[in-house]
Amino acid sequence: MKKILSFLLILSIFILSSSGCSQNDVQDEGLKKVTVLLDWFPNTNHTGLYAAKELGYYEEAGLEVEIIQPSEGGTAQLIASGQGDFGVSYQEEVTIARSQDIPVVAVAAVIQHNTSGFASPADRNILTPADFEGKTYGGWGSPAETAMIKALMDKYHADINKVNFINIGSADFFTSIEKDIDFSWIYWGWTGIEASNKNIDLNFIQISQEIEALDFYTPVLIANESKIAQDPELIKKFLQATAKGYEYAMASPDEAAALLIKSVPELDSELVKASQHYLAGQYRADAERWGEMQPGVWKSYADFMYENALIESNIEADKAFTNEFLP
């Protein structure tokens, strides 16, 4: 009898243990796996994503999110081909993609205003776009760069043919300005802050302050049209959790910076902290809520791209983005 009772007890424990494992498996399987493709190496533009992951906001929404850097190819093309659920892109890339019938849609603006511009060491005396004449520009060979510079120089009646263009690819900005170039296109929220940390005095021409149409959304979060149509609940859950991550980054920049550094320890911690404080005021800026986009911004920049032959055919701007899933 004792042997029978012992056997039954062991059997009961085994069944309960197996049942527990099964329940855990079900819980794990209950989290929907989601992949987010970054546009570049991890930086403070992405802090809200990392915060939402580290603080459990995605898990609360029933999502298991993996944040990865893209391999070869633009984010828009990868998202359109189903190689990720969401991507970090920018309005220019989305506009070009849609003009080529690549079915991606912006679902949130990470930052409300374009904080990029043309930076140069103060000793080069580049104070306005007219001063680009006779100088050397270092870029990555995009037609958009030439169009941007020409538009700015035209405003000041300057001649773009007097600018020397060099393709420096992904070369370090600070190394390049020491020996090869006079000015380049940077994001103030990262490279500009880094210059301040290094006590390098820069002149900076913010393009959105020069031409209204150039105050476009960069970066943005994108998704595939098919994904939006087939699983709108996923888009909603992801953006609700992501918005909480960016709200946290706005309210607690030091803590948010620490989360990003924890996730990506190879980053310069002082740069991350300083950049995070700058971007805390930029994520939502003057918008009523994080992520919201305006039709006029999409239309004016699409028109600019079309008028400057950056796209062969203009797009329906109101179909390139949606605010529908924002909390």
Backbone bond lengths (Angstrom), bond angles and torsions (degrees), N, CA, C in turn:
res aa  C-N    CA-C-N  psi(-1)  N-CA   C-N-CA  omega(-1)  CA-C   N-CA-C  phi
1 M - - - 1.462 - - 1.523 111.15 -
2 K 1.372 115.81 -43.06 1.467 119.09 179.54 1.518 111.12 -62.40
3 K 1.362 114.27 -38.63 1.471 117.66 178.92 1.520 111.04 -63.98
4 I 1.358 114.93 -39.26 1.472 119.62 179.99 1.528 109.95 -65.31
5 L 1.359 115.83 -45.22 1.464 120.02 -179.62 1.534 111.04 -63.00
6 S 1.321 115.86 -40.83 1.466 120.28 178.58 1.519 111.12 -62.52
7 F 1.339 114.03 -43.36 1.463 119.39 178.51 1.522 111.13 -60.87
8 L 1.369 115.50 -44.92 1.461 120.29 -179.26 1.524 111.17 -64.13
9 L 1.356 116.60 -37.81 1.460 120.64 179.22 1.531 110.74 -64.80
10 I 1.341 115.26 -46.41 1.473 119.80 178.68 1.518 110.65 -61.71
11 L 1.347 114.96 -41.69 1.466 119.52 179.55 1.522 110.62 -62.62
12 S 1.344 116.38 -40.84 1.467 120.42 -179.80 1.518 111.20 -63.86
13 I 1.352 116.21 -43.75 1.462 120.60 178.88 1.524 110.60 -61.13
14 F 1.351 114.96 -42.99 1.469 119.64 179.35 1.520 111.29 -61.40
15 I 1.355 115.39 -43.17 1.475 119.59 -179.15 1.520 110.65 -64.57
16 L 1.370 114.86 -43.54 1.460 118.56 179.95 1.517 111.19 -64.29
17 S 1.332 116.01 -41.70 1.470 120.62 179.10 1.515 110.55 -62.72
18 S 1.343 115.74 -44.13 1.463 120.20 179.50 1.511 110.49 -63.25
19 S 1.363 114.51 -39.64 1.458 119.45 179.63 1.513 110.41 -63.62
20 G 1.354 115.60 -41.34 1.459 120.32 178.43 1.509 111.34 -61.96
21 C 1.322 117.01 -43.90 1.460 120.95 178.59 1.517 110.82 -61.46
22 S 1.324 115.26 -40.40 1.458 119.41 -179.16 1.520 110.21 -64.27
23 Q 1.367 116.10 -40.44 1.450 119.24 179.66 1.522 110.89 -64.23
24 N 1.356 116.28 -40.62 1.456 119.46 177.79 1.513 111.17 -63.64
25 D 1.355 113.77 -40.94 1.467 117.73 178.46 1.517 110.23 -60.56
26 V 1.338 116.36 -41.74 1.469 120.73 -179.92 1.520 109.86 -63.07
27 Q 1.376 115.31 -42.73 1.449 118.52 179.87 1.526 110.88 -62.37
28 D 1.362 115.21 -44.00 1.446 118.68 179.48 1.518 110.97 -62.31
29 E 1.345 114.61 -42.71 1.460 118.89 179.89 1.521 111.22 -68.11
30 G 1.346 117.19 -20.24 1.458 121.10 -179.62 1.516 112.81 -71.55
31 L 1.330 117.74 -18.28 1.452 120.89 176.86 1.522 109.00 -83.69
32 K 1.304 115.34 122.46 1.464 120.02 -179.30 1.526 109.33 -79.90
33 K 1.321 116.94 125.94 1.457 121.23 -178.69 1.527 110.76 -76.13
34 V 1.327 114.56 131.03 1.466 121.40 -177.75 1.526 108.50 -133.09
35 T 1.327 115.73 136.52 1.458 121.11 178.90 1.523 110.07 -111.71
36 V 1.327 115.79 131.27 1.465 121.96 176.26 1.526 108.46 -115.34
37 L 1.325 116.67 123.60 1.466 122.00 178.58 1.525 109.59 -96.28
38 L 1.308 116.47 126.60 1.453 120.60 176.14 1.528 110.27 -79.94
39 D 1.328 114.78 165.88 1.463 120.45 178.70 1.520 112.34 -94.94
40 W 1.341 116.00 -18.48 1.460 121.88 -172.57 1.500 106.49 -157.62
41 F 1.330 118.30 -171.39 1.452 118.11 176.86 1.534 108.94 -67.97
42 P 1.326 118.93 154.41 1.468 121.46 -175.94 1.527 111.91 -57.66
43 N 1.327 115.53 133.84 1.465 121.36 178.67 1.525 108.75 -153.15
44 T 1.307 116.22 -173.73 1.468 119.98 -173.25 1.528 114.37 -69.87
45 N 1.316 118.60 -14.38 1.472 119.22 169.31 1.524 110.43 -60.51
46 H 1.332 116.05 -26.50 1.465 121.70 -173.55 1.525 113.65 -100.56
47 T 1.325 117.85 2.87 1.463 120.61 -171.53 1.526 112.59 -56.18
48 G 1.314 117.28 -40.02 1.461 119.73 -178.63 1.514 112.97 -60.07
49 L 1.332 116.59 -34.11 1.464 121.02 177.27 1.523 110.73 -66.11
50 Y 1.331 115.27 -47.31 1.466 119.41 -179.72 1.529 111.40 -67.42
51 A 1.332 116.72 -36.96 1.465 119.92 178.50 1.533 110.68 -64.43
52 A 1.336 116.08 -43.38 1.468 119.86 179.43 1.520 111.15 -62.09
53 K 1.315 116.21 -34.65 1.467 120.43 179.05 1.527 110.96 -73.94
54 E 1.327 117.02 -49.12 1.464 121.71 -175.71 1.519 112.28 -68.32
55 L 1.321 118.08 -33.55 1.461 121.85 -177.24 1.526 113.11 -88.41
56 G 1.326 116.41 0.48 1.461 120.33 175.68 1.513 115.18 82.23
57 Y 1.340 117.29 12.50 1.466 119.13 -179.56 1.531 111.43 -66.58
58 Y 1.330 116.36 -38.32 1.464 118.81 178.25 1.523 110.50 -67.10
59 E 1.317 116.56 -42.53 1.460 120.14 179.87 1.527 110.63 -62.18
60 E 1.323 116.98 -39.55 1.471 120.99 177.45 1.521 110.83 -61.55
61 A 1.324 115.72 -29.72 1.468 120.67 179.40 1.522 111.81 -86.49
62 G 1.340 116.62 1.41 1.463 120.65 179.31 1.512 113.74 83.97
63 L 1.329 116.52 23.77 1.457 120.68 -175.81 1.528 111.41 -119.65
64 E 1.311 115.66 142.19 1.462 122.34 171.12 1.526 106.76 -112.41
65 V 1.329 115.70 102.46 1.463 121.19 -170.13 1.519 111.55 -100.07
66 E 1.324 115.33 130.68 1.462 122.21 173.91 1.523 108.00 -112.23
67 I 1.327 116.55 125.38 1.460 122.48 179.74 1.521 108.21 -104.33
68 I 1.326 116.49 120.53 1.464 119.39 -176.43 1.524 111.00 -134.13
69 Q 1.319 115.39 155.76 1.452 120.92 173.98 1.524 108.99 -84.99
70 P 1.323 117.01 140.63 1.466 119.14 -178.17 1.513 111.52 -71.80
71 S 1.311 115.58 153.99 1.459 120.70 172.76 1.523 107.15 -85.68
72 E 1.291 117.93 -142.92 1.461 120.58 -179.82 1.522 110.57 -70.17
73 G 1.317 115.03 145.22 1.459 119.81 178.96 1.515 110.97 104.35
74 G 1.326 116.29 149.77 1.455 121.14 178.53 1.520 111.60 -70.76
75 T 1.331 115.38 155.67 1.459 120.22 -179.23 1.524 111.58 -60.02
76 A 1.325 116.82 -40.81 1.470 120.10 -177.64 1.521 111.09 -59.60
77 Q 1.332 116.92 -44.59 1.460 120.65 -179.77 1.536 110.77 -64.46
78 L 1.326 116.32 -39.85 1.463 120.15 -179.31 1.523 111.52 -67.20
79 I 1.322 116.51 -42.47 1.464 120.06 178.88 1.530 110.16 -67.34
80 A 1.311 116.57 -40.79 1.467 120.42 179.36 1.520 111.83 -62.31
81 S 1.328 117.06 -32.33 1.464 120.99 -178.57 1.531 112.52 -90.16
82 G 1.324 116.54 7.38 1.463 120.36 175.06 1.510 115.31 80.12
83 Q 1.332 117.47 19.00 1.468 120.52 -179.34 1.523 112.98 -90.14
84 G 1.307 115.81 12.27 1.453 123.13 176.24 1.506 108.70 -174.32
85 D 1.324 117.17 156.90 1.463 120.59 -179.51 1.524 111.96 -86.74
86 F 1.319 115.42 -40.62 1.466 121.53 178.57 1.522 108.35 -134.56
87 G 1.332 115.36 155.02 1.447 119.14 178.90 1.512 111.27 -141.45
88 V 1.326 115.40 157.29 1.459 121.50 172.32 1.523 106.66 -97.99
89 S 1.310 116.38 120.67 1.454 121.69 -176.91 1.523 108.28 -135.21
90 Y 1.322 116.94 -155.96 1.456 121.41 177.40 1.524 107.37 -153.14
91 Q 1.319 116.01 161.20 1.458 119.91 -170.26 1.524 112.62 -60.12
92 E 1.311 116.83 -37.05 1.462 119.65 179.05 1.527 111.05 -59.36
93 E 1.340 116.53 -46.88 1.463 120.43 -177.91 1.520 110.95 -64.91
94 V 1.334 116.91 -40.97 1.466 120.46 179.41 1.527 110.32 -64.39
95 T 1.321 116.66 -41.83 1.465 120.83 -179.55 1.521 111.07 -63.46
96 I 1.323 116.64 -45.96 1.470 120.48 177.65 1.529 110.03 -61.54
97 A 1.332 116.49 -44.23 1.468 120.40 -179.10 1.519 111.03 -59.57
98 R 1.316 117.29 -47.10 1.467 119.99 -177.41 1.526 111.66 -69.20
99 S 1.319 116.79 -29.58 1.469 118.51 176.26 1.518 110.92 -68.66
100 Q 1.345 116.17 -18.00 1.463 122.03 178.08 1.530 111.80 -105.88
101 D 1.321 116.38 16.40 1.476 123.65 178.98 1.531 112.49 62.07
102 I 1.305 116.78 31.02 1.467 121.27 172.21 1.518 106.96 -89.65
103 P 1.334 118.27 118.20 1.481 122.20 -165.95 1.529 115.35 -82.95
104 V 1.328 116.49 69.63 1.458 119.91 174.63 1.527 109.47 -116.16
105 V 1.328 115.44 151.31 1.465 121.95 -177.81 1.524 108.83 -135.06
106 A 1.321 117.10 136.68 1.460 120.94 174.63 1.527 108.38 -77.97
107 V 1.338 116.26 131.40 1.469 120.16 -177.55 1.528 111.91 -113.61
108 A 1.316 117.55 -7.16 1.468 120.98 175.88 1.521 109.56 -167.24
109 A 1.329 115.72 145.12 1.463 120.98 172.22 1.520 107.72 -93.62
110 V 1.314 116.77 125.59 1.460 120.02 179.40 1.524 109.82 -70.99
111 I 1.332 116.85 -41.75 1.467 123.47 179.43 1.526 107.76 -128.13
112 Q 1.315 117.42 142.35 1.457 121.01 -173.65 1.517 114.10 -75.70
113 H 1.324 117.34 -34.23 1.467 119.64 -175.87 1.523 110.92 -126.78
114 N 1.308 114.58 152.85 1.459 121.22 -178.93 1.532 109.42 -72.91
115 T 1.310 117.03 110.79 1.469 121.47 -178.80 1.526 112.16 -95.73
116 S 1.316 117.41 11.98 1.465 120.15 -178.59 1.521 111.20 -90.60
117 G 1.311 114.80 163.38 1.457 119.64 178.73 1.513 111.00 -179.06
118 F 1.332 115.81 -173.14 1.455 121.53 -176.83 1.526 109.50 -101.46
119 A 1.326 114.71 120.99 1.462 121.57 -175.64 1.519 110.74 -111.39
120 S 1.320 115.06 147.31 1.461 121.13 178.91 1.525 109.35 -151.65
121 P 1.326 117.49 151.07 1.466 119.76 174.17 1.532 109.82 -59.13
122 A 1.315 116.14 141.42 1.466 120.45 -174.93 1.530 112.42 -57.44
123 D 1.346 117.00 -29.84 1.466 119.00 -177.06 1.525 113.87 -74.47
124 R 1.333 117.68 -4.98 1.473 119.98 176.27 1.536 111.08 -85.42
125 N 1.320 116.44 -9.82 1.478 122.15 176.07 1.526 113.35 58.28
126 I 1.321 116.48 39.97 1.472 121.05 174.70 1.528 107.29 -94.51
127 L 1.307 115.53 96.42 1.468 120.94 -175.30 1.522 112.55 -101.48
128 T 1.336 116.83 -29.48 1.461 122.29 177.02 1.529 107.78 -137.37
129 P 1.349 118.07 166.56 1.466 119.89 177.21 1.524 114.15 -58.20
130 A 1.323 117.60 -21.73 1.471 119.30 177.00 1.520 110.88 -63.53
131 D 1.330 115.60 -26.80 1.467 120.13 -178.70 1.520 113.16 -79.14
132 F 1.340 117.63 -0.31 1.469 120.32 174.34 1.525 110.84 -67.55
133 E 1.332 115.67 -24.26 1.474 119.51 -179.78 1.532 109.88 -58.69
134 G 1.330 114.87 132.88 1.456 120.59 177.75 1.521 113.74 79.59
135 K 1.334 117.26 4.02 1.462 120.90 -178.39 1.527 110.69 -109.01
136 T 1.336 115.04 165.57 1.465 121.22 179.95 1.523 109.44 -107.15
137 Y 1.346 114.38 125.80 1.463 120.85 179.04 1.523 110.03 -102.23
138 G 1.324 116.87 134.36 1.458 121.46 176.32 1.511 111.09 -110.71
139 G 1.330 116.81 120.83 1.461 120.80 -178.46 1.505 111.85 -140.54
140 W 1.331 115.57 -159.57 1.471 120.70 -178.24 1.521 112.09 -114.64
141 G 1.327 117.00 12.50 1.457 120.57 172.96 1.506 115.71 83.00
142 S 1.337 117.53 22.53 1.464 120.61 -179.44 1.522 110.66 -87.86
143 P 1.349 117.15 138.70 1.467 119.34 175.79 1.529 112.01 -58.68
144 A 1.340 116.71 -28.34 1.469 120.28 179.64 1.519 111.49 -62.77
145 E 1.319 116.66 -34.37 1.463 119.87 178.94 1.527 110.38 -61.83
146 T 1.315 115.64 -47.90 1.463 120.27 -179.64 1.522 110.54 -61.58
147 A 1.344 116.13 -42.74 1.462 120.52 -179.58 1.525 111.17 -63.49
148 M 1.329 116.18 -42.12 1.467 120.78 178.80 1.525 110.44 -61.13
149 I 1.325 115.49 -51.11 1.461 120.21 -177.41 1.524 110.90 -62.60
150 K 1.336 116.61 -41.76 1.471 120.06 179.13 1.523 111.04 -62.68
151 A 1.338 117.15 -44.79 1.461 120.62 -179.77 1.525 111.19 -59.93
152 L 1.332 115.91 -42.39 1.460 120.04 179.65 1.525 111.06 -67.52
153 M 1.331 116.45 -41.87 1.460 119.85 -179.02 1.524 111.83 -70.28
154 D 1.337 117.08 -35.84 1.468 120.38 177.29 1.522 110.75 -60.15
155 K 1.322 115.87 -37.65 1.468 120.52 178.94 1.524 110.80 -59.58
156 Y 1.331 116.32 -31.44 1.462 121.17 -178.95 1.532 112.47 -103.94
157 H 1.363 115.28 13.03 1.473 121.55 177.55 1.530 111.22 57.84
158 A 1.323 115.99 38.65 1.459 121.57 178.36 1.527 109.88 -105.36
159 D 1.326 116.59 163.75 1.466 122.61 -172.46 1.531 110.65 -106.40
160 I 1.332 116.42 114.25 1.463 120.67 -179.63 1.520 112.07 -66.05
161 N 1.323 117.55 -22.36 1.464 120.38 179.12 1.532 112.51 -67.47
162 K 1.313 116.36 -9.99 1.461 120.82 178.59 1.528 111.63 -96.13
163 V 1.344 116.42 9.61 1.468 121.45 176.43 1.527 108.65 -101.42
164 N 1.309 116.44 134.98 1.459 121.91 176.31 1.528 108.47 -94.26
165 F 1.335 116.99 118.90 1.466 121.51 -177.40 1.531 110.37 -99.34
166 I 1.326 116.06 131.50 1.463 122.55 176.13 1.527 108.42 -128.03
167 N 1.309 116.12 133.45 1.471 120.96 176.15 1.528 108.32 -87.44
168 I 1.342 115.82 110.33 1.464 119.64 179.38 1.527 112.02 -104.65
169 G 1.332 116.13 1.14 1.465 120.21 178.02 1.511 111.94 57.06
170 S 1.319 116.33 -128.23 1.468 121.41 -178.37 1.525 112.32 -98.62
171 A 1.332 116.59 20.22 1.469 120.61 -179.76 1.520 110.65 -60.02
172 D 1.310 116.73 149.42 1.455 122.30 -178.94 1.527 111.14 -62.76
173 F 1.324 115.81 131.98 1.465 121.68 -178.15 1.524 111.20 -58.84
174 F 1.310 116.92 -46.22 1.461 120.91 -174.10 1.529 112.16 -68.87
175 T 1.308 116.57 -35.51 1.460 119.97 175.87 1.523 110.34 -68.56
176 S 1.334 115.85 -40.46 1.469 120.78 -176.66 1.521 112.40 -66.64
177 I 1.339 117.73 -40.22 1.469 119.00 -177.10 1.533 111.90 -72.96
178 E 1.313 116.62 -13.78 1.465 119.65 178.21 1.522 112.49 -78.24
179 K 1.344 116.20 -27.29 1.466 116.99 -173.49 1.522 116.18 -136.89
180 D 1.347 118.17 -25.86 1.472 118.67 -169.57 1.524 115.03 -112.13
181 I 1.315 117.98 -35.29 1.458 120.53 -168.07 1.537 111.62 -132.45
182 D 1.337 113.96 167.05 1.464 120.03 176.69 1.521 112.24 -105.09
183 F 1.337 116.89 -32.21 1.464 118.82 -179.69 1.524 110.54 -152.04
184 S 1.328 115.04 159.90 1.455 120.60 -179.74 1.528 109.02 -154.03
185 W 1.325 115.03 169.16 1.466 122.14 -178.24 1.537 108.09 -93.64
186 I 1.327 117.37 122.01 1.461 121.52 -178.52 1.521 110.98 -132.89
187 Y 1.330 115.59 165.47 1.469 122.06 167.54 1.527 107.16 -96.83
188 W 1.321 115.50 122.90 1.457 118.63 -178.13 1.529 111.54 -62.30
189 G 1.322 117.17 -35.24 1.455 120.93 -177.05 1.509 114.85 -64.12
190 W 1.339 117.40 -11.43 1.467 120.13 177.74 1.533 110.29 -124.63
191 T 1.330 117.07 -68.09 1.459 120.11 -176.57 1.531 111.70 -69.03
192 G 1.333 116.96 -36.85 1.458 119.78 177.62 1.521 111.71 -63.76
193 I 1.322 115.82 -42.34 1.456 120.86 177.65 1.524 110.14 -65.37
194 E 1.333 116.36 -39.16 1.461 120.24 178.32 1.527 110.70 -62.12
195 A 1.338 117.03 -39.30 1.461 120.43 177.76 1.525 110.55 -62.30
196 S 1.320 116.49 -42.28 1.463 120.29 178.02 1.522 110.90 -60.99
197 N 1.336 115.73 -43.03 1.473 120.05 178.83 1.525 111.77 -61.96
198 K 1.348 115.69 -31.97 1.460 120.19 -179.00 1.530 112.65 -91.11
199 N 1.346 115.80 4.45 1.472 121.46 -178.83 1.525 112.15 58.99
200 I 1.338 114.78 36.77 1.464 120.81 175.47 1.525 107.84 -99.03
201 D 1.309 116.71 121.05 1.463 121.98 -176.64 1.533 109.69 -83.51
202 L 1.331 115.61 115.89 1.459 121.15 -179.48 1.519 111.35 -113.01
203 N 1.327 115.75 147.12 1.457 121.17 162.15 1.513 106.87 -94.20
204 F 1.326 116.56 139.69 1.463 119.99 -173.83 1.520 109.78 -135.59
205 I 1.317 115.94 125.39 1.463 122.24 176.26 1.520 107.61 -108.59
206 Q 1.318 116.75 103.33 1.459 121.17 -178.87 1.524 108.91 -79.15
207 I 1.331 116.41 119.55 1.468 119.44 -170.27 1.529 112.88 -65.74
208 S 1.316 117.53 -30.40 1.472 119.76 -179.17 1.522 111.64 -68.27
209 Q 1.337 116.83 -21.44 1.459 120.71 178.00 1.529 112.18 -83.36
210 E 1.318 116.03 -13.92 1.462 120.51 -178.67 1.522 112.71 -94.49
211 I 1.341 116.18 -43.10 1.472 121.24 -178.18 1.523 107.91 -135.05
212 E 1.310 116.75 123.51 1.465 121.39 -173.98 1.518 112.87 -59.21
213 A 1.322 116.93 -37.59 1.474 120.59 -177.94 1.519 112.10 -64.64
214 L 1.334 117.96 -17.25 1.459 121.09 -177.90 1.533 112.33 -91.64
215 D 1.318 116.05 6.44 1.471 119.15 173.68 1.524 108.18 -88.54
216 F 1.334 115.14 63.80 1.466 120.70 -176.99 1.524 110.45 -94.70
217 Y 1.332 115.82 171.83 1.464 121.35 -175.87 1.527 110.83 -84.55
218 T 1.307 114.79 120.24 1.459 120.44 178.65 1.521 108.97 -155.05
219 P 1.324 117.64 112.13 1.473 127.73 5.30 1.530 112.34 -92.73
220 V 1.348 113.66 175.16 1.468 122.48 174.05 1.530 108.78 -133.45
221 L 1.322 115.57 160.29 1.461 120.50 171.63 1.519 108.08 -97.77
222 I 1.326 116.57 136.42 1.459 120.74 -176.21 1.530 111.44 -125.61
223 A 1.329 114.39 159.54 1.464 121.92 174.68 1.518 108.17 -144.34
224 N 1.310 115.36 163.36 1.462 122.33 177.77 1.527 109.62 -76.39
225 E 1.318 117.42 140.95 1.469 121.65 177.64 1.526 111.30 -54.81
226 S 1.323 117.09 -41.49 1.461 121.11 -179.26 1.521 111.29 -64.24
227 K 1.328 116.27 -41.51 1.463 121.02 178.56 1.524 110.33 -61.62
228 I 1.323 116.33 -41.28 1.466 120.99 179.87 1.525 110.44 -64.07
229 A 1.326 116.39 -42.96 1.464 120.74 -178.25 1.524 112.17 -70.84
230 Q 1.329 116.27 -38.41 1.458 120.68 -174.62 1.523 113.88 -83.62
231 D 1.326 116.77 -30.56 1.464 119.08 -175.06 1.529 110.73 -140.33
232 P 1.326 117.25 64.31 1.466 119.63 -178.91 1.530 112.71 -62.11
233 E 1.334 116.80 -28.06 1.463 119.93 179.97 1.527 110.64 -65.43
234 L 1.334 116.86 -35.64 1.456 120.67 177.57 1.533 110.19 -63.97
235 I 1.320 117.09 -44.20 1.465 120.86 179.51 1.524 109.79 -59.74
236 K 1.317 115.49 -43.60 1.464 120.46 -178.70 1.519 111.55 -64.22
237 K 1.326 117.08 -46.73 1.465 121.04 -179.40 1.525 111.16 -63.25
238 F 1.321 115.67 -43.69 1.462 119.79 -178.85 1.525 110.73 -62.41
239 L 1.328 117.11 -44.57 1.457 119.75 -177.36 1.526 112.20 -72.54
240 Q 1.319 117.60 -32.00 1.462 119.49 175.86 1.523 110.59 -62.15
241 A 1.315 116.48 -45.42 1.462 121.10 179.77 1.531 111.08 -69.53
242 T 1.323 116.40 -40.80 1.461 120.48 -179.56 1.524 110.85 -64.92
243 A 1.329 116.32 -41.80 1.468 120.46 177.91 1.526 110.54 -59.42
244 K 1.319 117.05 -39.58 1.470 120.46 176.41 1.521 110.54 -62.33
245 G 1.315 116.84 -37.77 1.458 120.69 177.96 1.515 112.07 -63.25
246 Y 1.336 116.63 -43.81 1.464 119.81 179.62 1.527 111.57 -73.05
247 E 1.319 117.78 -33.86 1.465 120.08 174.97 1.526 109.90 -62.16
248 Y 1.328 116.14 -38.93 1.465 120.91 177.44 1.526 109.90 -63.89
249 A 1.329 116.92 -42.78 1.463 121.52 179.84 1.525 110.94 -63.76
250 M 1.332 117.36 -33.56 1.460 120.88 177.72 1.523 111.36 -71.34
251 A 1.325 115.84 -42.55 1.462 120.46 -175.39 1.525 112.99 -79.59
252 S 1.332 116.46 -30.62 1.467 120.78 -174.36 1.530 110.32 -134.56
253 P 1.332 117.61 70.19 1.471 119.49 -174.79 1.523 114.24 -61.48
254 D 1.321 118.09 -37.13 1.466 119.42 -179.86 1.525 111.39 -65.43
255 E 1.330 114.90 -45.73 1.466 119.68 -179.81 1.525 110.72 -66.82
256 A 1.338 116.40 -39.09 1.470 120.22 178.61 1.521 110.56 -65.12
257 A 1.334 116.56 -40.35 1.459 120.25 177.51 1.518 110.78 -60.95
258 A 1.330 116.14 -39.89 1.467 120.55 179.44 1.525 110.88 -63.67
259 L 1.322 117.40 -36.23 1.467 120.86 178.41 1.529 110.78 -66.53
260 L 1.340 116.58 -41.22 1.464 119.97 178.95 1.522 110.09 -65.13
261 I 1.327 116.71 -43.01 1.465 120.82 179.59 1.526 110.86 -64.38
262 K 1.332 116.28 -37.92 1.462 120.28 176.76 1.523 111.01 -61.81
263 S 1.327 116.72 -41.01 1.465 121.46 -179.05 1.517 112.17 -74.89
264 V 1.347 116.14 -33.65 1.467 120.87 -177.30 1.534 107.46 -131.04
265 P 1.317 118.05 76.10 1.468 121.59 -172.18 1.519 115.27 -64.84
266 E 1.318 117.81 -16.34 1.464 119.52 -179.35 1.531 112.79 -75.92
267 L 1.334 117.66 -9.26 1.458 120.74 179.15 1.529 110.93 -71.35
268 D 1.331 115.74 153.36 1.465 122.45 175.63 1.528 108.14 -71.94
269 S 1.313 117.54 111.45 1.460 121.37 -172.71 1.533 112.68 -63.42
270 E 1.331 117.39 -37.83 1.460 120.18 -179.86 1.527 110.78 -67.88
271 L 1.332 116.42 -38.73 1.463 120.77 177.41 1.528 109.82 -65.04
272 V 1.315 116.77 -44.84 1.472 120.80 -179.81 1.531 110.56 -59.34
273 K 1.314 116.97 -45.87 1.468 120.53 -178.15 1.525 111.52 -63.12
274 A 1.331 116.45 -46.70 1.464 119.94 -179.49 1.526 111.16 -65.64
275 S 1.317 116.21 -43.05 1.465 120.76 178.80 1.518 111.16 -63.45
276 Q 1.328 115.95 -38.62 1.462 119.62 -178.74 1.520 111.72 -63.71
277 H 1.314 116.43 -38.67 1.466 119.74 177.85 1.530 110.80 -65.62
278 Y 1.325 117.04 -38.93 1.464 120.21 177.43 1.524 111.05 -64.04
279 L 1.318 116.62 -47.51 1.465 120.49 -175.44 1.525 113.31 -73.57
280 A 1.319 117.44 -19.33 1.470 120.02 178.36 1.532 110.59 -56.35
281 G 1.318 116.07 -31.69 1.456 119.63 178.17 1.510 114.07 -92.67
282 Q 1.326 117.57 -1.11 1.458 121.97 -175.93 1.526 113.78 -106.73
283 Y 1.316 117.30 -27.59 1.470 119.94 -174.89 1.541 111.28 -55.33
284 R 1.324 115.87 -52.30 1.468 119.15 -179.95 1.518 111.62 -101.00
285 A 1.334 116.98 -33.73 1.466 123.07 178.81 1.531 111.04 49.55
286 D 1.340 116.94 -118.35 1.460 120.50 -175.80 1.529 112.96 -98.07
287 A 1.305 118.27 10.39 1.478 121.20 178.88 1.530 110.16 -81.26
288 E 1.310 116.12 156.94 1.459 120.43 179.90 1.529 111.87 -71.66
289 R 1.318 117.01 -27.13 1.463 121.10 -179.86 1.517 108.75 -150.71
290 W 1.336 114.66 155.29 1.459 118.61 177.99 1.534 110.20 -63.35
291 G 1.325 115.29 139.14 1.462 121.05 173.37 1.507 115.86 94.30
292 E 1.334 117.85 -16.20 1.461 120.46 -173.49 1.524 111.69 -67.46
293 M 1.338 115.26 142.68 1.462 121.81 179.92 1.519 110.46 -126.53
294 Q 1.334 115.68 150.63 1.460 121.79 -177.48 1.532 110.85 -108.05
295 P 1.333 117.34 137.29 1.475 120.61 179.94 1.525 112.66 -57.50
296 G 1.331 116.28 -38.68 1.463 119.77 -177.59 1.515 113.16 -61.99
297 V 1.327 116.60 -34.48 1.463 120.53 179.02 1.515 110.15 -66.36
298 W 1.327 116.29 -42.20 1.462 120.43 179.56 1.531 111.33 -67.81
299 K 1.321 116.39 -40.05 1.462 118.72 -178.06 1.526 111.81 -70.83
300 S 1.331 117.08 -45.24 1.465 119.02 -175.40 1.523 111.53 -64.73
301 Y 1.348 116.83 -37.32 1.466 117.62 179.94 1.533 111.12 -75.73
302 A 1.335 117.52 -34.73 1.471 119.70 175.45 1.521 109.80 -62.53
303 D 1.342 116.77 -41.11 1.466 120.70 177.58 1.529 110.58 -62.85
304 F 1.328 116.04 -41.73 1.469 120.07 178.33 1.525 110.53 -60.20
305 M 1.324 116.16 -45.12 1.463 120.10 -178.95 1.533 110.66 -64.51
306 Y 1.320 117.18 -40.82 1.463 120.99 -179.78 1.529 110.83 -67.25
307 E 1.322 116.16 -44.43 1.465 120.74 -178.55 1.526 112.14 -66.01
308 N 1.345 115.66 -24.81 1.456 119.85 179.97 1.529 112.29 -102.74
309 A 1.343 116.14 18.10 1.471 123.39 175.19 1.529 113.06 58.96
310 L 1.331 116.37 29.80 1.463 120.23 175.47 1.524 111.10 -84.95
311 I 1.327 116.24 -18.60 1.464 122.52 171.98 1.521 107.55 -134.44
312 E 1.331 116.65 145.23 1.471 120.42 -176.32 1.513 111.86 -77.18
313 S 1.335 116.74 -31.86 1.466 120.12 177.68 1.518 108.42 -135.74
314 N 1.318 115.90 144.02 1.461 119.79 -178.45 1.525 110.20 -73.79
315 I 1.317 115.77 160.72 1.462 120.64 -176.67 1.520 111.19 -109.06
316 E 1.323 115.80 163.98 1.461 121.10 169.46 1.528 106.37 -82.53
317 A 1.318 115.93 100.40 1.461 121.08 -170.47 1.526 112.95 -59.12
318 D 1.337 116.77 -34.86 1.461 119.24 -176.36 1.533 112.81 -71.77
319 K 1.335 117.19 -11.09 1.461 120.41 177.50 1.530 112.12 -98.21
320 A 1.322 116.11 -4.39 1.462 120.24 -178.21 1.518 112.53 -85.03
321 F 1.318 116.68 -12.62 1.457 120.52 -178.01 1.536 110.18 -147.52
322 T 1.322 115.44 164.82 1.461 120.68 173.68 1.519 109.82 -150.96
323 N 1.335 115.71 141.20 1.470 122.21 172.86 1.527 110.82 -102.11
324 E 1.311 116.15 5.53 1.470 121.93 -170.23 1.531 113.42 -59.13
325 F 1.304 117.60 -32.33 1.455 119.88 -171.00 1.529 113.99 -102.40
326 L 1.316 116.15 3.91 1.467 119.84 179.01 1.527 110.45 -73.55
327 P 1.331 118.03 142.74 1.473 119.54 178.88 1.537 111.30 -72.41
